[in-house]
Amino acid sequence: MENTSELLTQIDSSLKKLANQTPSQTQAFGKMMEAIESAGKLDRKTKELIAVSLSIAGKCHWCIAFHVKNALDSGATREEILEASWVAVMMGGGPALMQLQLVQKALDDLG
């Protein structure tokens, strides 16, 4: 299993390449993320907990690393992140349970 810091570095590198190759699309996606992630009826922490859960359901190890970090940065606790992760397991069954180990690794690496 890759270190969470390495996954975050891969994301950063890929996004920089995309920004050079397809700047308008990358910029538009970034603006969309900013608009969605900003506080509204749901605060940023809640939105990041939802994103962690959806990252598990989507089986995206880069997304798990990214959103676990963002959830922690938004003030979520390990326990809150794990609880949100179990919602994904409830909905996604065994395959989602296997993704939960990536959440645990990210929490260990970033904690």
VENKAVEN-V472656 format. One record per residue. N is the residue number from 0. RES is the residue in one small letter. PSI is psi in radians with two decimals (* if undefined). Layout:
[[N:RES:PSI] [N:RES:PSI]]
This chain:
[[0:m:2.33] [1:e:2.62] [2:n:2.46] [3:t:-0.67] [4:s:-0.66] [5:e:-0.73] [6:l:-0.73] [7:l:-0.63] [8:t:-0.72] [9:q:-0.75] [10:i:-0.84] [11:d:-0.79] [12:s:-0.79] [13:s:-0.74] [14:l:-0.61] [15:k:-0.74] [16:k:-0.78] [17:l:-0.66] [18:a:-0.58] [19:n:-0.65] [20:q:-0.64] [21:t:1.21] [22:p:-0.71] [23:s:-0.69] [24:q:-0.75] [25:t:-0.75] [26:q:-0.74] [27:a:-0.73] [28:f:-0.74] [29:g:-0.73] [30:k:-0.67] [31:m:-0.79] [32:m:-0.77] [33:e:-0.78] [34:a:-0.72] [35:i:-0.69] [36:e:-0.30] [37:s:2.68] [38:a:2.39] [39:g:-2.20] [40:k:-0.50] [41:l:2.44] [42:d:2.92] [43:r:-0.71] [44:k:-0.81] [45:t:-0.74] [46:k:-0.66] [47:e:-0.61] [48:l:-0.70] [49:i:-0.74] [50:a:-0.66] [51:v:-0.84] [52:s:-0.78] [53:l:-0.53] [54:s:-0.66] [55:i:-0.85] [56:a:-0.61] [57:g:-0.08] [58:k:0.76] [59:c:1.81] [60:h:-0.49] [61:w:-0.73] [62:c:-0.71] [63:i:-0.87] [64:a:-0.83] [65:f:-0.83] [66:h:-0.49] [67:v:-0.78] [68:k:-0.82] [69:n:-0.64] [70:a:-0.79] [71:l:-0.78] [72:d:-0.44] [73:s:0.05] [74:g:0.07] [75:a:2.53] [76:t:2.87] [77:r:-0.77] [78:e:-0.71] [79:e:-0.73] [80:i:-0.74] [81:l:-0.67] [82:e:-0.78] [83:a:-0.62] [84:s:-0.67] [85:w:-0.47] [86:v:-0.72] [87:a:-0.69] [88:v:-0.72] [89:m:-0.72] [90:m:-0.46] [91:g:-0.11] [92:g:-2.63] [93:g:-0.80] [94:p:-0.65] [95:a:-0.62] [96:l:-0.66] [97:m:-0.55] [98:q:-0.40] [99:l:-0.51] [100:q:-0.50] [101:l:-0.60] [102:v:-0.82] [103:q:-0.73] [104:k:-0.78] [105:a:-0.74] [106:l:-0.72] [107:d:-0.77] [108:d:-0.66] [109:l:-0.29] [110:g:*]]
